[in-house]
Amino acid sequence: MIGIILTLFFGLAIIGVPVGIVVALTTLFGFIYTDNAIFLSMISQRMFSAMDSFTFLALPFFLLAGDIMNKVGLTARLVDFANLFFGRLKGGLAQVNIVTSIIFGGISGAAVADTAALGRIFIPSMTQQGYERDFSTAVTVASSIIAPIIPPSIIMVLYGSIMEVSIAGLFAAGIVPGLLIGVALMILTRIIAGRRNYPTNPEKITFSRLVKRTRGAMWALMMPIIILGGILGGFFTPTEAAAIAVGFALFVGLVVYRNLTFKDLYSVFFKSAVTMGVITMLLSAATVLAWFLAIEQIPEMVAHIFMSISDNKYIILLLCNIFLIIVGMFLDIGPALLILGPILAPLAINLGVHPLHFGIMMCVNLNIALMTPPMGGCLFMGMIVGELKLGELVRALWPFILAELFVLVLVIYIPAITMWVPGMLGFIK
Amino acid sequence: MPNYSRAQSIIDTAEKIGLAIEKICGALCVFCFATMTIIAILGVFFRYVMQSPFMWTEEVARYLLVWLGFTAVSIALRQDKHIKVEVLDGFVPQIVVKLMSYVVDLLVAIFFVVLLWQGYLMTINNIMTASTFQISMSWILAAVPVAAALTLVQLFLNVIKKIFTEFVPGKEEVT
């Protein structure tokens, strides 16, 4: 049975059927193959109920809030603010790039959007200051995956929706791993900057500058405080916080800066809506597949295969991660999480891995895969904004990938990195 | 073989119809999205500020999300935004890529026909009503077959454009 599902899946995917429809067709042909045509009605029913969910409602709002913030121009103000403090480090702008990604991570939850938004700001200004174009792009791409690991995070909402794991818990668990990736990238950048003698920002921190920059970035900085404080403090559900984030972004654009026209607003809503079309297809189809796999007992079979290699928890986790990295090279993070989550998570949980720990591990792993060749959303976006060829970008990118893989290993083998914050906030019973 | 200008006018018509449907669907999506946003913010406002939660806000927001998400599937298909694995392009001859794209269209069509059929059955056989409103759940369930139908129409128009592009000399594929 596993063989047939895999053949169908890869056969359909390789000839270029969109992944969401590959998932749906695999299920459809699976029903027919197992002579369960009676289940056909489950396709429409499961697809509908996947979407009819209050938890999932957080996703379009976070998507929209990030888009509005970019349109309003808060990103540029954040860069000025971060430059005052972190520009003074060796390789100033590269460090600021990473720090902005960390703060940006508290506003937006999508990596590819981060690559595009920050790339357009940083790559021109970095090359102007004498940084190589490939290095500037590599820093942008590598740091952009921090955004979906630091809450709020769109992929964590997806994972939580299909796996029925607490989204607030996932958000809390993502904070330390996200910061760790930031620190790792900053150390690496410091080493490279020292060797290539990259410039620093000569500006001194004066009181007037501090006040001016802080005032400029104030609205952008308030957003993560409201969203994260609200969710982690238990005041709002993630969905409510996401709605507030949209309201806040609209307020900033329409009332504070007044640079958001009605036409802009329509196009921002429309753009987010089209992205929702893509996500709808994926999530709803993956829900049907997860159900089909469960009744065919595929997760048990996969567990059996893994356990026949080893019954050591650490070796199994290592195998899972190697498998995920390989899959992630070809498959986008959304479909990979939605398809493999229901298969791999039960295996890990059986071995005593906490669902939150496993969820974050998957998110970090598949996020790194967004920048590994031959395919990856951030990699491609980096090639577009940096105007580089695949080979050129990868040559500059690989030290950063290694640094992130090192953090991944820490996340896998030191559960406290993920579990400490949710434990402290009472998300773990 | 139709003459070139005839082929071009068919392509243009298909493009015009597709764009018109996209615009209408887009307006519906934006309406759902905007209303959903306002309702969700109102929900928070009444729960925390007025201390009297409305039960209906959550439900209405969810139903709008259903209509928004499914309607947008057809727009994403027209704009070719659905995520694909493109490993074979560049490794196989152009003619094979072209043939495969028709096979893909056929497979996509098969799925949406099944979804249209099953979604239609689900909608007409439904006997439930929404929990806080006295409206039939069929109004919400209908998003699924409607989305399937719209997607089939857009797919059909895309295929028409692709076929007739073959007859227009010196023009690359439009899709």
Interface residues (C-beta under 8 A of the other chain):
Chain A: L12 A13 I14 I15 G16 V17 P18 V19 G20 I21 A24 L25 L28 L40 S41 I43 S44 Q45 M47 F48 M51 D52 S53 F54 F56 L57 P60 F61 L64 F235 F236 T239 E240 A242 A243 I244 V246 G247 Y266 F269 F270 S272 A273 V274 T275 M276 G277 V278 I279 T280 M281 L282 S284 F330 L331 D332 G334 P335 P374 M375
Chain B: G26 C29 V30 F33 A34 M36 T37 A40 I41 G43 V44 R47 Y48 E58 A61 R62 Y63 L65 V66 L68 G69 F70 T71 A72 V73 S74 I75 A76 L77 Q79 K81 H82 I83 K84 V85 E86 V87 L88 D89 M100 S101 V103 V104 L107 V108 I110 F111 V114 L115 Q118 G119 L121 M122 I140 L141 A143 V144 P145
